[in-house]
Amino acid sequence: MENFFSISEAAKMANMTSETLRHYDRIGLVKASRRDETSKYRYYTKEDIVRLHTIRALQQMDLSLHEIKCILEYDDLQMVVDFLKKAEKTADEKIAELQYSKSKIQLARSDYEKKLYGQQNRTEFYTRYFPKRVILLSNSLEAPTLDNLWNYLSHFYDRIEPSQRDLFAFEDLAGIYTEKNLSRLFAVCIRYTDMDGLKIVPSGTYLCADCTEQTRGQVLSKLIQIAKEQYHLEPTFTIQLIVISGILQWNYQIQILIEDE
């Protein structure tokens, strides 16, 4: 039947079951646009299927069928549009949260795979070039904890005036910046504008080492000693990148500038 779809076709297009569509018909949520008087078969239009997709999306926002029915029955179309815009924003926020969680899981999996194949942290000291980095220092956090690492970037967005937050974006990295015996956690800026707390980390060659929380102090002292004895430098700052190494675990990559550009 042209421009009409059987209940099985409509259910397949909406990724639902035929029984679900029958239930929606019974409660008046989505009535079939046509019903054969003889066979009692239900037939659906493209508009009906759009409505089914909308219902499915709203269900994923934990709305009940009764709440969804009330929303879709609004006479004020602008109200419906505004609600759906709000629902879209909520969906984007959930996606962002899931992507952030996924990135943490991927980092943990990668580290466990390294452990499995015997490729875990190097114990030697090495040099590596890093380009210029712009970081935003925390105004209160000095050391990583389970709580502040899980929602790490939200702390830095909270530092920014609401009207300027769209001007900032951060890498999914955490670290500790230490200068003049003062340590602060930081986020690495991808996009930024001028504000208090921004710090430019110069490009150049850095002396580096990987370590655990337990060996961090010892390794840091050794790096500073090497910088003094072999490179004749008195480090003015240190960087300690936080590397997620497993569920509820993290290690560090310590960096000391030995040659800037």
FIBAVEX-110845 format. One line per field, with one value per residue (C-alpha): residue in three letters; chain; x, y, z. Coordinates in nm, 3 decimals. Example, Ala and Ser with C-alpha at 12.3 -4.5 7.8 and 13.67 -1.06 7.14 Angstrom:
BEGIN
residuo <- c(ALA;SER)
cadena <- c(A;A)
u <- c(1.230;1.367)
v <- c(-0.450;-0.106)
w <- c(0.780;0.714)
! end
This chain:
BEGIN
residuo <- c(MET;GLU;ASN;PHE;PHE;SER;ILE;SER;GLU;ALA;ALA;LYS;MET;ALA;ASN;MET;THR;SER;GLU;THR;LEU;ARG;HIS;TYR;ASP;ARG;ILE;GLY;LEU;VAL;LYS;ALA;SER;ARG;ARG;ASP;GLU;THR;SER;LYS;TYR;ARG;TYR;TYR;THR;LYS;GLU;ASP;ILE;VAL;ARG;LEU;HIS;THR;ILE;ARG;ALA;LEU;GLN;GLN;MET;ASP;LEU;SER;LEU;HIS;GLU;ILE;LYS;CYS;ILE;LEU;GLU;TYR;ASP;ASP;LEU;GLN;MET;VAL;VAL;ASP;PHE;LEU;LYS;LYS;ALA;GLU;LYS;THR;ALA;ASP;GLU;LYS;ILE;ALA;GLU;LEU;GLN;TYR;SER;LYS;SER;LYS;ILE;GLN;LEU;ALA;ARG;SER;ASP;TYR;GLU;LYS;LYS;LEU;TYR;GLY;GLN;GLN;ASN;ARG;THR;GLU;PHE;TYR;THR;ARG;TYR;PHE;PRO;LYS;ARG;VAL;ILE;LEU;LEU;SER;ASN;SER;LEU;GLU;ALA;PRO;THR;LEU;ASP;ASN;LEU;TRP;ASN;TYR;LEU;SER;HIS;PHE;TYR;ASP;ARG;ILE;GLU;PRO;SER;GLN;ARG;ASP;LEU;PHE;ALA;PHE;GLU;ASP;LEU;ALA;GLY;ILE;TYR;THR;GLU;LYS;ASN;LEU;SER;ARG;LEU;PHE;ALA;VAL;CYS;ILE;ARG;TYR;THR;ASP;MET;ASP;GLY;LEU;LYS;ILE;VAL;PRO;SER;GLY;THR;TYR;LEU;CYS;ALA;ASP;CYS;THR;GLU;GLN;THR;ARG;GLY;GLN;VAL;LEU;SER;LYS;LEU;ILE;GLN;ILE;ALA;LYS;GLU;GLN;TYR;HIS;LEU;GLU;PRO;THR;PHE;THR;ILE;GLN;LEU;ILE;VAL;ILE;SER;GLY;ILE;LEU;GLN;TRP;ASN;TYR;GLN;ILE;GLN;ILE;LEU;ILE;GLU;ASP;GLU)
cadena <- c(A;A;A;A;A;A;A;A;A;A;A;A;A;A;A;A;A;A;A;A;A;A;A;A;A;A;A;A;A;A;A;A;A;A;A;A;A;A;A;A;A;A;A;A;A;A;A;A;A;A;A;A;A;A;A;A;A;A;A;A;A;A;A;A;A;A;A;A;A;A;A;A;A;A;A;A;A;A;A;A;A;A;A;A;A;A;A;A;A;A;A;A;A;A;A;A;A;A;A;A;A;A;A;A;A;A;A;A;A;A;A;A;A;A;A;A;A;A;A;A;A;A;A;A;A;A;A;A;A;A;A;A;A;A;A;A;A;A;A;A;A;A;A;A;A;A;A;A;A;A;A;A;A;A;A;A;A;A;A;A;A;A;A;A;A;A;A;A;A;A;A;A;A;A;A;A;A;A;A;A;A;A;A;A;A;A;A;A;A;A;A;A;A;A;A;A;A;A;A;A;A;A;A;A;A;A;A;A;A;A;A;A;A;A;A;A;A;A;A;A;A;A;A;A;A;A;A;A;A;A;A;A;A;A;A;A;A;A;A;A;A;A;A;A;A;A;A;A;A;A;A;A;A;A;A;A;A;A;A;A;A)
u <- c(0.000;0.163;0.280;0.165;0.364;0.242;0.290;0.587;0.752;0.694;0.827;1.142;1.197;1.154;1.364;1.070;0.848;0.503;0.361;0.509;0.326;0.001;0.048;0.112;-0.207;-0.411;-0.294;-0.330;0.037;0.074;-0.246;-0.210;-0.304;-0.513;-0.683;-0.842;-1.204;-1.208;-0.868;-0.815;-0.456;-0.282;-0.098;0.149;0.277;0.624;0.494;0.394;0.744;0.901;0.679;0.796;1.160;1.086;0.927;1.225;1.464;1.257;1.245;1.624;1.594;1.410;1.069;0.761;0.516;0.260;0.506;0.594;0.228;0.167;0.464;0.359;0.002;0.099;-0.103;0.182;0.427;0.694;0.678;0.737;1.031;1.184;1.149;1.309;1.599;1.646;1.631;1.894;2.125;2.081;2.163;2.482;2.586;2.531;2.734;3.019;3.015;3.024;3.309;3.508;3.446;3.541;3.872;3.956;3.869;4.084;4.381;4.337;4.305;4.617;4.821;4.700;4.789;5.140;5.167;5.041;5.311;5.587;5.613;5.534;5.714;6.070;6.301;6.571;6.590;6.539;6.498;6.200;6.102;5.773;5.615;5.495;5.203;4.954;4.818;4.555;4.657;4.410;4.354;4.317;4.409;4.767;4.766;4.555;4.284;4.020;3.751;3.926;4.064;3.726;3.565;3.896;3.815;3.494;3.706;3.884;3.567;3.426;3.722;3.617;3.350;3.033;3.038;3.390;3.363;3.295;3.634;3.814;3.880;4.118;4.308;4.215;4.532;4.612;4.934;5.113;5.309;5.565;5.749;5.913;5.798;5.433;5.249;4.917;4.724;4.676;4.483;4.638;4.456;4.358;4.164;4.185;4.170;4.361;4.276;4.444;4.608;4.730;5.092;5.307;5.528;5.811;5.892;6.220;6.396;6.293;6.467;6.201;6.138;5.838;5.751;5.481;5.329;5.559;5.881;5.783;5.984;6.296;6.279;6.214;6.518;6.732;6.614;6.700;7.042;7.107;6.996;7.247;7.540;7.513;7.339;7.461;7.106;6.908;6.549;6.301;5.991;5.889;5.603;5.452;5.205;4.953;4.916;4.613;4.753;4.449;4.122;4.176;4.550;4.785;5.156;5.362;5.590;5.820;5.961;6.240;6.336;6.703;6.710;6.451;6.414)
v <- c(0.000;0.322;0.565;0.327;0.069;-0.246;-0.278;-0.511;-0.271;0.029;-0.159;-0.252;0.107;0.238;-0.042;-0.159;-0.465;-0.499;-0.558;-0.225;-0.048;-0.225;-0.107;0.251;0.232;0.104;0.386;0.653;0.738;0.655;0.566;0.390;0.637;0.374;0.054;-0.195;-0.246;-0.605;-0.741;-0.494;-0.455;-0.134;0.086;0.365;0.673;0.831;1.090;0.808;0.662;1.001;1.015;0.664;0.770;1.077;0.860;0.627;0.922;1.068;0.730;0.733;1.050;0.840;0.994;0.780;0.707;0.927;1.220;1.167;1.162;1.492;1.653;1.538;1.654;2.017;2.254;2.504;2.382;2.624;2.457;2.118;2.253;2.412;2.090;1.885;2.133;2.087;1.710;1.731;1.930;1.673;1.395;1.578;1.609;1.237;1.157;1.380;1.207;0.865;0.968;1.096;0.772;0.573;0.760;0.670;0.305;0.301;0.441;0.181;-0.101;0.017;0.014;-0.331;-0.458;-0.318;-0.495;-0.816;-0.809;-0.686;-0.341;-0.134;0.182;0.253;0.298;0.488;0.862;0.994;1.318;1.422;1.732;1.901;2.195;2.503;2.427;2.666;2.539;2.665;2.624;2.520;2.781;2.519;2.162;2.058;1.680;1.420;1.224;0.979;1.245;1.528;1.306;1.155;1.494;1.664;1.913;2.032;2.192;2.406;2.501;2.615;2.855;3.033;3.301;3.149;3.401;3.287;2.909;2.858;3.020;2.737;2.372;2.130;1.814;1.504;1.534;1.605;1.716;1.896;2.218;2.311;2.642;2.804;2.513;2.576;2.291;2.316;2.075;2.197;2.137;2.173;2.429;2.356;2.682;2.972;3.346;3.555;3.505;3.469;3.132;3.076;2.970;2.916;2.607;2.668;2.437;2.251;1.935;1.790;1.537;1.280;0.972;0.751;0.663;0.555;0.746;0.555;0.642;0.993;1.185;0.977;0.997;1.373;1.429;1.217;1.410;1.743;1.605;1.494;1.834;2.004;1.768;1.677;1.981;2.245;2.373;2.480;2.383;2.668;2.449;2.086;1.914;1.590;1.448;1.215;0.890;0.677;0.327;0.125;0.134;0.374;0.392;0.642;0.692;0.995;1.121;1.382;1.649;1.903;2.154;2.124;2.311;2.564;2.699)
w <- c(0.000;-0.122;0.150;0.423;0.617;0.787;1.162;1.114;0.867;1.094;1.397;1.208;1.091;1.447;1.599;1.810;1.824;1.673;2.021;2.135;1.852;1.947;2.307;2.194;1.986;2.282;2.514;2.246;2.225;1.854;1.674;1.341;1.068;0.894;1.002;0.767;0.871;0.753;0.854;1.143;1.025;1.129;0.878;0.956;0.772;0.769;1.018;1.253;1.232;1.309;1.617;1.716;1.685;1.899;2.167;2.171;2.213;2.498;2.672;2.680;2.890;3.151;3.077;3.132;2.851;3.029;3.037;2.671;2.574;2.755;2.578;2.231;2.289;2.357;2.137;2.152;1.886;2.006;2.347;2.185;1.983;2.294;2.490;2.214;2.197;2.570;2.525;2.251;2.480;2.758;2.512;2.406;2.771;2.828;2.517;2.640;2.980;2.816;2.585;2.883;3.072;2.762;2.733;3.094;3.031;2.717;2.908;3.180;2.926;2.743;3.061;3.163;2.816;2.861;3.194;3.037;2.768;2.996;2.844;3.154;3.262;3.162;3.458;3.269;3.217;2.865;2.674;2.466;2.271;2.360;2.175;2.360;2.590;2.746;3.077;3.318;3.680;3.948;4.215;4.488;4.386;4.462;4.416;4.234;4.414;4.295;4.320;4.139;3.861;3.774;3.700;3.633;3.357;3.522;3.794;3.535;3.348;3.684;3.712;3.393;3.376;3.223;2.937;2.838;2.873;2.502;2.436;2.619;2.539;2.710;2.627;2.823;3.032;3.395;3.555;3.838;3.776;4.044;4.064;4.369;4.587;4.498;4.324;4.139;3.920;3.564;3.243;2.897;2.681;2.322;2.293;2.536;2.596;2.846;3.213;3.551;3.601;3.247;3.220;2.909;2.929;2.681;2.393;2.403;2.512;2.845;3.066;3.154;3.364;3.437;3.796;4.035;4.325;4.558;4.369;4.254;4.515;4.463;4.083;4.089;4.311;4.079;3.772;3.935;4.029;3.668;3.537;3.770;3.721;3.353;3.205;3.456;3.508;3.809;3.715;3.768;3.729;3.691;3.511;3.634;3.382;3.540;3.345;3.426;3.472;3.568;3.752;4.047;3.969;3.809;3.743;3.642;3.368;3.520;3.285;3.344;3.074;2.979;2.647;2.531;2.179)
! end
